[in-house]
Amino acid sequence: SAQGQKAEKKGKGPTVENRVDKVATDLNLSATEKAAVLALFQKQDVEFKKFKSEVDAESPEFKTKLQELRKTQNEELKAVIGKEKFQTLQKLRAEEKKKQAN
């Protein structure tokens, strides 16, 4: 149901669309790139949910497997937007993390 979906999105951080919009704006992506990133993020979102349902957050391998998943997802993103834009994105993400830490 639509209502169920809304409740789920609340407090779960940005939606896939929000994340794509931000990346597209930050990196000045073309419409084609943006569409490719959206498709990729949607696929990765499904993978991440599957991962979280299959791997216990308390288990010792959780962190390792999460790092592997993120690494794979980063490689996929790099393939979609290119190395330069990916590096720019990594820089921006690092700056955001610093801001949040302060």
ChimeraX attribute file (.defattr): number of C-alpha atoms within 10 A of each C-alpha:
attribute: neighborCount
match mode: 1-to-1
recipient: residues
	/A:1	5
	/A:2	7
	/A:3	7
	/A:4	8
	/A:5	9
	/A:6	9
	/A:7	10
	/A:8	10
	/A:9	11
	/A:10	10
	/A:11	7
	/A:12	8
	/A:13	9
	/A:14	12
	/A:15	14
	/A:16	18
	/A:17	13
	/A:18	12
	/A:19	15
	/A:20	22
	/A:21	17
	/A:22	13
	/A:23	19
	/A:24	19
	/A:25	12
	/A:26	13
	/A:27	17
	/A:28	13
	/A:29	17
	/A:30	12
	/A:31	10
	/A:32	9
	/A:33	15
	/A:34	20
	/A:35	14
	/A:36	16
	/A:37	24
	/A:38	20
	/A:39	14
	/A:40	17
	/A:41	20
	/A:42	16
	/A:43	13
	/A:44	19
	/A:45	14
	/A:46	11
	/A:47	14
	/A:48	16
	/A:49	10
	/A:50	11
	/A:51	16
	/A:52	13
	/A:53	10
	/A:54	10
	/A:55	15
	/A:56	11
	/A:57	13
	/A:58	8
	/A:59	8
	/A:60	10
	/A:61	12
	/A:62	16
	/A:63	13
	/A:64	10
	/A:65	13
	/A:66	16
	/A:67	12
	/A:68	12
	/A:69	16
	/A:70	14
	/A:71	12
	/A:72	13
	/A:73	18
	/A:74	14
	/A:75	14
	/A:76	16
	/A:77	19
	/A:78	16
	/A:79	11
	/A:80	16
	/A:81	20
	/A:82	13
	/A:83	13
	/A:84	11
	/A:85	18
	/A:86	19
	/A:87	13
	/A:88	13
	/A:89	17
	/A:90	13
	/A:91	12
	/A:92	15
	/A:93	12
	/A:94	12
	/A:95	12
	/A:96	11
	/A:97	11
	/A:98	10
	/A:99	9
	/A:100	8
	/A:101	7
	/A:102	5
